[in-house]
């Protein structure tokens, strides 16, 4: 046993990368050796029987001895011929340089090219692949499997694991750079002035801006009430320096009251002229955004400047972190809306695919077209892979591996040759005697 292990380890060390002689091959090889011994035993028995029968013929023990001798002799011939044929596949019989022996080691590369050509012509043809896919009915089978209990859950679980793995592999810095560049390039290439103008025009036409105007007027009125002294002081400081201070103060109070009254009127009167002026300004500005080249150019320059600011770029980059965290949490939580909707969608798609023949035909057509493209595009690469892989094998190691896997069955040829040869010899001797 130790010797076998050492032999196996030596074989592994000597074998090239292209072919590996494994422990399983060694177990099979022991079976081959046992079958060789049995086949050789048949030859030995035939030889012993032949010797005894020959003695019986010379000793005139009976006519039967001739029949036995002929059968044993033919059995020996059959056994030897099949031994030669089987051995010649893997090595030179008795080490003799007989032509057309050791076929596998010497013709290995030819076999590889022939195998690649055979696979390419008989397995990688468009007709064979399309016919096989059409017979399988992949669309219907896939739909039935997806609609079966537990399948949608399994697909969702595997998809979530794949998503988590992909997010774990991706570097945040790389994704943030790609996202930032994509968003910036897309936003820079997309005109915004005219769409903003069109949107503003619709808002003004529908009166959607009035709520904002109400809020601004209300906040302005409140601010003036809260900051009365500051407003009065600011106005007083703007008066001429030669006027007395108490007059400045009175002017400031008077102006403040007028401003406050004006703000209250604008606040309380929806039809106030100032509101109308705001409406007119917004309408004109919306029109300029859509038609005035100068205004459009200013907005576009402002957009580019805004996108170039570091704060905006940081905001775009930070969006990936938020999205990544949200997706990871959703992928890990079996009850999240992401997994629930994905599971329900897969189950619904499977149920439809299992019953909708048009959808099945469409999916099968896509698969067949994809398979045809792969076959047409990569047939030569696949066949070259087969021939080049076989060519890279060491001849002796490849022969040993093949013999370990098919040699046991080949020994039955020797056994059958012994038995069939004996029967044929017996038949020929019988016919010859009768004739």
DRENNUNU-165022 format. One record per residue (C-alpha): x, y, z. Coordinates in pm, 1 decimal. Last residue first. Layout:
<nodes>
NODE;east;north;up
NODE;X;Y;Z
...
</nodes>
This chain:
<nodes>
NODE;east;north;up
NODE;-1666.2;-3228.2;-4422.8
NODE;-1765.3;-3345.3;-4076.7
NODE;-1413.9;-3306.7;-3939.2
NODE;-1370.9;-2960.7;-4092.2
NODE;-1710.0;-2847.1;-3959.3
NODE;-1619.2;-2967.5;-3609.8
NODE;-1273.9;-2813.3;-3621.0
NODE;-1420.9;-2482.2;-3737.7
NODE;-1686.2;-2485.5;-3465.0
NODE;-1436.7;-2571.3;-3190.1
NODE;-1201.1;-2300.8;-3311.2
NODE;-1484.4;-2047.8;-3316.8
NODE;-1589.3;-2144.8;-2964.2
NODE;-1232.6;-2117.3;-2839.3
NODE;-1185.1;-1781.6;-3013.2
NODE;-1509.7;-1651.5;-2867.4
NODE;-1398.0;-1745.7;-2515.4
NODE;-1042.3;-1614.9;-2544.9
NODE;-1145.4;-1303.1;-2735.7
NODE;-1420.6;-1234.7;-2481.5
NODE;-1163.2;-1241.7;-2203.7
NODE;-928.6;-1017.5;-2398.6
NODE;-1212.0;-778.3;-2483.9
NODE;-1312.3;-785.7;-2116.6
NODE;-969.9;-637.1;-2049.7
NODE;-1078.1;-328.4;-2246.7
NODE;-1350.1;-258.2;-1992.0
NODE;-1091.4;-237.9;-1715.0
NODE;-860.4;-24.7;-1929.4
NODE;-1112.5;257.1;-1974.2
NODE;-1034.9;492.1;-1683.2
NODE;-689.5;372.0;-1577.9
NODE;-586.7;329.2;-1941.2
NODE;-684.4;688.4;-2015.9
NODE;-482.0;814.6;-1719.1
NODE;-178.1;604.2;-1804.4
NODE;-185.8;713.9;-2169.7
NODE;-217.5;1077.8;-2068.3
NODE;77.2;1036.2;-1833.2
NODE;286.1;879.0;-2108.9
NODE;201.3;1143.9;-2367.7
NODE;240.6;1445.7;-2140.1
NODE;-60.3;1662.3;-2200.0
NODE;-20.5;1996.9;-2374.5
NODE;-145.5;1856.2;-2706.1
NODE;-469.6;1744.5;-2540.0
NODE;-526.5;2096.9;-2411.7
NODE;-437.2;2247.4;-2749.1
NODE;-683.2;2020.1;-2930.7
NODE;-967.9;2087.6;-2688.6
NODE;-901.1;2461.6;-2658.4
NODE;-874.2;2486.8;-3035.8
NODE;-1221.1;2332.9;-3064.6
NODE;-1355.6;2590.7;-2821.2
NODE;-1175.2;2883.8;-2985.6
NODE;-1290.4;2774.9;-3331.8
NODE;-1652.2;2754.3;-3219.0
NODE;-1634.7;3091.8;-3039.3
NODE;-1819.7;3332.1;-3267.8
NODE;-2058.1;3104.4;-3454.4
NODE;-2136.4;2895.7;-3146.9
NODE;-2173.1;3197.0;-2920.3
NODE;-2397.5;3377.2;-3169.2
NODE;-2609.3;3067.5;-3222.4
NODE;-2643.4;3022.4;-2845.3
NODE;-2757.6;3383.3;-2807.4
NODE;-3007.6;3343.9;-3091.1
NODE;-3134.6;3020.1;-2937.8
NODE;-3167.3;3181.0;-2597.0
NODE;-3352.2;3481.6;-2737.1
NODE;-3584.6;3254.9;-2935.7
NODE;-3656.4;3044.8;-2628.6
NODE;-3749.5;3362.0;-2439.8
NODE;-3982.4;3476.3;-2720.0
NODE;-4137.8;3131.8;-2761.8
NODE;-4202.1;3108.8;-2387.9
NODE;-4357.8;3456.0;-2387.4
NODE;-4586.2;3354.2;-2673.0
NODE;-4670.5;3027.1;-2500.5
NODE;-4786.5;3201.5;-2182.9
NODE;-4851.7;2933.0;-1920.1
NODE;-4519.4;2870.2;-1743.4
NODE;-4388.2;3218.1;-1826.7
NODE;-4683.0;3381.1;-1652.2
NODE;-4635.1;3180.5;-1335.2
NODE;-4259.3;3240.1;-1344.6
NODE;-4302.5;3615.7;-1391.7
NODE;-4539.3;3631.6;-1095.4
NODE;-4298.7;3433.9;-876.6
NODE;-4004.9;3650.0;-981.9
NODE;-4200.3;3971.6;-922.1
NODE;-4322.0;3856.0;-581.6
NODE;-3968.0;3772.5;-474.4
NODE;-3827.4;4099.5;-608.9
NODE;-4105.4;4297.3;-440.3
NODE;-4046.5;4123.6;-107.5
NODE;-3668.1;4148.3;-139.7
NODE;-3669.0;4523.3;-207.1
NODE;-3956.3;4592.7;32.2
NODE;-3753.0;4449.3;315.7
NODE;-3882.5;4137.8;492.6
NODE;-3577.7;3923.0;419.7
NODE;-3348.7;4199.3;546.9
NODE;-2993.2;4154.6;417.4
NODE;-3060.1;4297.8;69.9
NODE;-3254.0;4596.2;209.3
NODE;-2974.5;4681.5;450.7
NODE;-2715.5;4651.1;176.5
NODE;-2923.0;4864.6;-62.7
NODE;-2964.6;5144.3;192.3
NODE;-2596.0;5144.8;283.9
NODE;-2493.7;5153.9;-81.5
NODE;-2740.4;5432.9;-163.4
NODE;-2616.2;5647.2;125.1
NODE;-2253.5;5586.3;38.2
NODE;-2322.8;5656.6;-329.1
NODE;-2491.7;5991.7;-246.4
NODE;-2172.6;6101.6;-73.8
NODE;-2004.6;6142.5;-412.0
NODE;-2275.5;6374.8;-542.1
NODE;-2264.2;6584.6;-222.9
NODE;-1885.3;6599.5;-234.3
NODE;-1902.5;6716.9;-595.9
NODE;-2156.9;6984.8;-500.1
NODE;-1941.9;7109.2;-212.8
NODE;-1631.6;7107.2;-432.5
NODE;-1788.4;7354.1;-675.6
NODE;-1764.9;7254.8;-1040.9
NODE;-2132.0;7166.6;-1069.9
NODE;-2227.5;7518.6;-955.6
NODE;-1993.0;7682.1;-1205.3
NODE;-2136.8;7471.0;-1485.7
NODE;-2493.2;7560.1;-1385.3
NODE;-2411.1;7929.2;-1355.4
NODE;-2267.5;7919.6;-1703.7
NODE;-2586.1;7752.0;-1830.5
NODE;-2802.7;8011.4;-1655.8
NODE;-2602.6;8299.3;-1804.6
NODE;-2616.3;8146.3;-2154.4
NODE;-2995.2;8109.0;-2134.1
NODE;-3032.6;8472.0;-2023.7
NODE;-2818.4;8589.0;-2316.1
NODE;-2994.5;8367.6;-2567.7
NODE;-3343.8;8495.7;-2467.9
NODE;-3611.4;8243.0;-2569.6
NODE;-3683.7;7987.9;-2300.6
NODE;-3529.3;8150.3;-1995.3
NODE;-3654.3;8488.5;-2120.9
NODE;-4012.8;8360.1;-2124.6
NODE;-3986.8;8229.7;-1768.1
NODE;-3836.3;8566.3;-1662.1
NODE;-4122.4;8758.3;-1822.7
NODE;-4382.2;8542.3;-1650.9
NODE;-4197.1;8565.7;-1320.1
NODE;-4175.3;8945.3;-1342.4
NODE;-4541.3;8977.9;-1439.2
NODE;-4650.6;8762.6;-1146.5
NODE;-4427.8;8959.8;-908.8
NODE;-4573.7;9284.1;-1043.0
NODE;-4924.1;9144.9;-988.5
NODE;-4829.5;9066.4;-632.8
NODE;-4708.7;9426.0;-592.9
NODE;-5038.8;9549.8;-737.3
NODE;-5234.3;9380.1;-460.7
NODE;-5499.6;9130.2;-570.8
NODE;-5436.4;8881.0;-289.0
NODE;-5465.6;9170.1;-36.6
NODE;-5365.1;9076.1;318.9
NODE;-4992.0;9022.1;278.2
NODE;-4939.7;9295.4;21.9
NODE;-5131.9;9534.1;245.7
NODE;-4931.8;9422.0;548.7
NODE;-4601.9;9476.9;365.4
NODE;-4710.4;9824.8;257.4
NODE;-4814.1;9912.7;610.2
NODE;-4479.8;9791.4;740.8
NODE;-4293.0;9995.5;482.1
NODE;-4496.2;10302.7;559.5
NODE;-4446.2;10255.2;934.2
NODE;-4069.3;10210.4;882.0
NODE;-4051.8;10528.3;676.5
NODE;-4219.7;10726.7;953.7
NODE;-4008.4;10575.3;1227.0
NODE;-3687.5;10648.5;1034.3
NODE;-3795.3;11003.0;956.4
NODE;-3878.8;11059.6;1322.2
NODE;-3538.4;10933.3;1428.0
NODE;-3358.1;11145.0;1174.8
NODE;-3554.7;11440.3;1306.5
NODE;-3447.8;11357.8;1660.3
NODE;-3085.9;11336.7;1540.7
NODE;-3079.5;11683.1;1387.0
NODE;-3010.4;11704.0;1011.3
NODE;-2656.8;11791.8;889.1
NODE;-2553.4;11428.5;839.6
NODE;-2807.3;11359.1;567.7
NODE;-3035.0;11054.4;637.3
NODE;-2912.9;10696.2;587.7
NODE;-2839.8;10639.9;956.6
NODE;-3205.8;10698.2;1033.8
NODE;-3312.8;10422.3;790.7
NODE;-3079.1;10170.1;952.1
NODE;-3190.8;10273.4;1297.2
NODE;-3557.5;10233.7;1207.6
NODE;-3493.1;9885.9;1060.2
NODE;-3292.1;9775.2;1363.1
NODE;-3557.1;9906.7;1603.9
NODE;-3840.5;9727.8;1425.1
NODE;-3664.6;9387.4;1403.6
NODE;-3945.3;9159.1;1519.1
NODE;-4218.4;9348.8;1332.6
NODE;-4006.2;9370.3;1017.4
NODE;-3929.7;8998.7;1032.5
NODE;-4295.5;8909.1;1073.0
NODE;-4391.9;9115.9;769.1
NODE;-4111.5;8968.2;559.1
NODE;-4202.4;8613.2;667.7
NODE;-4564.0;8670.7;567.4
NODE;-4462.3;8823.0;235.8
NODE;-4230.0;8530.0;161.9
NODE;-4491.0;8270.6;260.4
NODE;-4759.4;8434.7;52.3
NODE;-4522.6;8454.3;-245.7
NODE;-4437.9;8083.7;-206.6
NODE;-4807.5;7996.5;-194.8
NODE;-4865.7;8211.8;-495.1
NODE;-4611.1;8024.5;-708.4
NODE;-4851.0;7747.5;-803.1
NODE;-5082.5;7992.2;-972.6
NODE;-5141.4;7749.2;-1261.4
NODE;-4995.4;7990.2;-1517.7
NODE;-4706.7;8072.5;-1284.4
NODE;-4622.2;7703.4;-1238.2
NODE;-4653.3;7631.7;-1610.4
NODE;-4421.7;7920.3;-1696.5
NODE;-4172.3;7811.8;-1432.3
NODE;-4161.9;7459.9;-1581.4
NODE;-4103.8;7596.5;-1930.5
NODE;-3832.2;7829.8;-1804.3
NODE;-3662.1;7552.3;-1609.7
NODE;-3669.2;7329.9;-1918.1
NODE;-3523.6;7618.0;-2123.3
NODE;-3244.7;7696.8;-1880.5
NODE;-3142.8;7340.0;-1800.9
NODE;-2953.7;7212.8;-2106.0
NODE;-2812.8;6858.1;-2044.4
NODE;-2444.8;6817.2;-2126.9
NODE;-2327.7;6951.6;-1791.9
NODE;-2578.0;6736.7;-1603.4
NODE;-2467.1;6421.6;-1783.7
NODE;-2098.2;6497.2;-1740.7
NODE;-2145.3;6582.8;-1372.2
NODE;-2359.6;6278.7;-1302.3
NODE;-2121.4;6044.9;-1484.0
NODE;-1809.2;6195.1;-1327.4
NODE;-1953.4;6182.6;-977.6
NODE;-2081.5;5830.3;-1024.0
NODE;-1747.0;5708.4;-1157.7
NODE;-1549.3;5881.8;-882.3
NODE;-1788.8;5757.6;-614.7
NODE;-1765.4;5405.4;-752.4
NODE;-1385.7;5410.4;-746.7
NODE;-1363.8;5558.8;-398.5
NODE;-1625.0;5318.7;-259.9
NODE;-1428.9;5016.8;-379.3
NODE;-1651.5;4747.0;-524.0
NODE;-1593.8;4398.0;-384.6
NODE;-1839.5;4434.8;-96.4
NODE;-2107.8;4577.1;-325.0
NODE;-2069.1;4279.4;-558.8
NODE;-2086.6;4035.0;-272.0
NODE;-2396.7;4197.7;-129.4
NODE;-2561.9;4185.1;-472.0
NODE;-2465.5;3819.6;-517.0
NODE;-2608.5;3735.1;-174.8
NODE;-2928.7;3921.8;-258.4
NODE;-2954.4;3740.1;-591.2
NODE;-2903.7;3405.9;-416.4
NODE;-3175.8;3479.8;-162.1
NODE;-3412.8;3610.8;-428.2
NODE;-3354.4;3303.5;-644.3
NODE;-3415.2;3076.3;-346.4
NODE;-3731.1;3260.2;-240.0
NODE;-3862.9;3247.6;-596.8
NODE;-3796.7;2873.6;-604.2
NODE;-3959.1;2795.0;-269.0
NODE;-4294.9;2687.8;-405.4
NODE;-4288.2;2629.7;-784.6
NODE;-4352.9;2935.0;-1005.5
NODE;-3982.2;2977.1;-1083.2
NODE;-3952.7;2608.9;-1175.3
NODE;-4257.7;2610.1;-1397.2
NODE;-4136.5;2926.9;-1572.3
NODE;-3789.2;2783.6;-1628.4
NODE;-3933.4;2464.8;-1771.4
NODE;-4160.0;2656.8;-2007.1
NODE;-3882.4;2886.4;-2127.3
NODE;-3624.3;2607.9;-2161.7
NODE;-3839.8;2397.7;-2393.0
NODE;-3574.1;2125.2;-2418.5
NODE;-3658.2;2035.2;-2777.4
NODE;-3599.3;2391.2;-2896.6
NODE;-3266.7;2404.8;-2713.8
NODE;-3156.0;2080.1;-2875.7
NODE;-3264.9;2184.2;-3221.4
NODE;-3093.6;2521.1;-3191.9
NODE;-2769.8;2362.0;-3072.3
NODE;-2771.1;2090.4;-3338.9
NODE;-2858.6;2328.0;-3624.7
NODE;-2600.7;2586.4;-3519.2
NODE;-2322.5;2329.9;-3513.2
NODE;-2120.6;2296.4;-3194.8
NODE;-2193.1;1931.9;-3114.0
NODE;-2130.6;1739.5;-3437.3
NODE;-1889.5;1950.2;-3642.4
NODE;-1709.1;2130.9;-3360.8
NODE;-1697.2;1826.4;-3135.4
NODE;-1555.5;1611.1;-3416.8
NODE;-1300.4;1876.4;-3512.1
NODE;-1184.9;1905.2;-3152.8
NODE;-1166.7;1527.4;-3119.0
NODE;-972.7;1498.0;-3443.9
NODE;-728.2;1765.1;-3332.0
NODE;-680.6;1594.5;-2996.8
NODE;-652.0;1249.3;-3155.1
NODE;-381.5;1380.0;-3386.1
NODE;-199.2;1525.8;-3086.5
NODE;-215.5;1193.6;-2901.0
NODE;-102.8;980.5;-3194.9
NODE;225.0;859.5;-3045.5
NODE;110.4;818.2;-2685.6
NODE;-235.0;679.7;-2783.2
NODE;-113.9;444.5;-3057.0
NODE;160.2;267.7;-2867.4
NODE;163.3;31.1;-3170.3
NODE;124.8;109.9;-3540.3
NODE;463.6;-32.9;-3638.1
NODE;629.7;-278.6;-3397.3
NODE;921.0;-128.6;-3206.8
NODE;927.8;-413.6;-2947.9
NODE;887.4;-318.0;-2582.5
NODE;704.6;-643.4;-2507.3
NODE;399.1;-489.2;-2673.6
NODE;464.4;-118.6;-2744.8
NODE;242.0;94.6;-2523.0
NODE;-113.3;224.9;-2471.4
NODE;-324.3;112.6;-2768.0
NODE;-85.0;-166.2;-2855.4
NODE;-167.9;-337.7;-2527.7
NODE;-532.6;-381.2;-2624.2
NODE;-452.6;-516.7;-2970.4
NODE;-171.0;-745.3;-2851.4
NODE;-384.3;-886.8;-2572.2
NODE;-666.3;-929.4;-2825.4
NODE;-440.3;-1134.1;-3050.6
NODE;-299.9;-1336.6;-2761.4
NODE;-643.8;-1422.1;-2625.1
NODE;-780.9;-1510.5;-2968.7
NODE;-482.1;-1732.2;-3045.8
NODE;-504.8;-1904.3;-2707.5
NODE;-879.1;-1959.1;-2755.0
NODE;-813.8;-2101.1;-3102.1
NODE;-567.7;-2352.0;-2950.4
NODE;-804.4;-2436.6;-2666.4
NODE;-1095.2;-2503.2;-2906.9
NODE;-879.9;-2708.6;-3141.4
NODE;-733.1;-2915.8;-2856.2
NODE;-1076.7;-2975.3;-2704.5
NODE;-1209.9;-3099.9;-3038.3
NODE;-906.7;-3320.2;-3088.0
NODE;-940.2;-3465.9;-2737.5
NODE;-1300.4;-3564.8;-2811.5
NODE;-1182.2;-3824.9;-3058.5
NODE;-1049.6;-4038.5;-2775.4
NODE;-755.6;-4110.7;-2549.9
NODE;-528.8;-4156.6;-2850.3
NODE;-215.8;-4073.8;-2648.0
NODE;-109.0;-3821.8;-2910.4
NODE;-451.1;-3659.7;-2897.6
NODE;-458.8;-3671.0;-2517.2
NODE;-117.1;-3504.7;-2496.8
NODE;-246.8;-3227.3;-2719.5
NODE;-556.7;-3197.3;-2499.8
NODE;-340.3;-3158.1;-2189.5
NODE;-127.5;-2888.1;-2351.4
NODE;-428.6;-2706.6;-2495.5
NODE;-606.4;-2715.9;-2160.0
NODE;-299.1;-2566.5;-1993.2
NODE;-277.3;-2290.7;-2256.8
NODE;-649.7;-2211.9;-2237.5
NODE;-620.7;-2190.6;-1858.7
NODE;-324.1;-1954.4;-1891.3
NODE;-508.0;-1736.8;-2140.9
NODE;-811.0;-1718.4;-1910.9
NODE;-578.3;-1633.4;-1621.5
NODE;-430.4;-1350.1;-1829.9
NODE;-780.4;-1206.1;-1854.4
NODE;-824.1;-1242.3;-1476.2
NODE;-485.3;-1084.1;-1404.7
NODE;-558.3;-798.6;-1641.3
NODE;-894.1;-748.7;-1466.9
NODE;-716.1;-717.3;-1133.7
NODE;-464.8;-472.9;-1280.2
NODE;-746.0;-262.1;-1426.4
NODE;-917.1;-251.3;-1087.2
NODE;-593.9;-126.9;-934.5
NODE;-586.6;137.2;-1207.5
NODE;-930.7;255.1;-1105.3
NODE;-806.5;319.3;-751.5
NODE;-506.1;504.3;-894.2
NODE;-730.7;717.1;-1112.5
NODE;-934.2;815.3;-805.9
NODE;-611.7;917.5;-632.0
NODE;-545.1;1153.1;-921.5
NODE;-318.6;1153.0;-1228.0
NODE;-338.2;1513.9;-1338.3
NODE;-317.7;1632.2;-1698.1
NODE;-235.7;1977.5;-1835.9
NODE;-23.3;2087.5;-1539.9
NODE;240.6;1834.9;-1619.9
NODE;264.0;1500.5;-1439.0
NODE;594.2;1430.3;-1262.1
NODE;487.2;1534.7;-913.6
NODE;148.8;1369.2;-941.2
NODE;305.3;1048.7;-1071.7
NODE;558.5;1050.0;-788.1
NODE;274.7;1090.2;-537.0
NODE;87.7;800.2;-694.4
NODE;393.5;574.7;-692.7
NODE;457.6;662.2;-328.9
NODE;97.0;581.5;-243.0
NODE;115.3;251.6;-428.9
NODE;440.6;161.1;-253.9
NODE;284.8;232.0;82.9
NODE;0.0;0.0;0.0
</nodes>
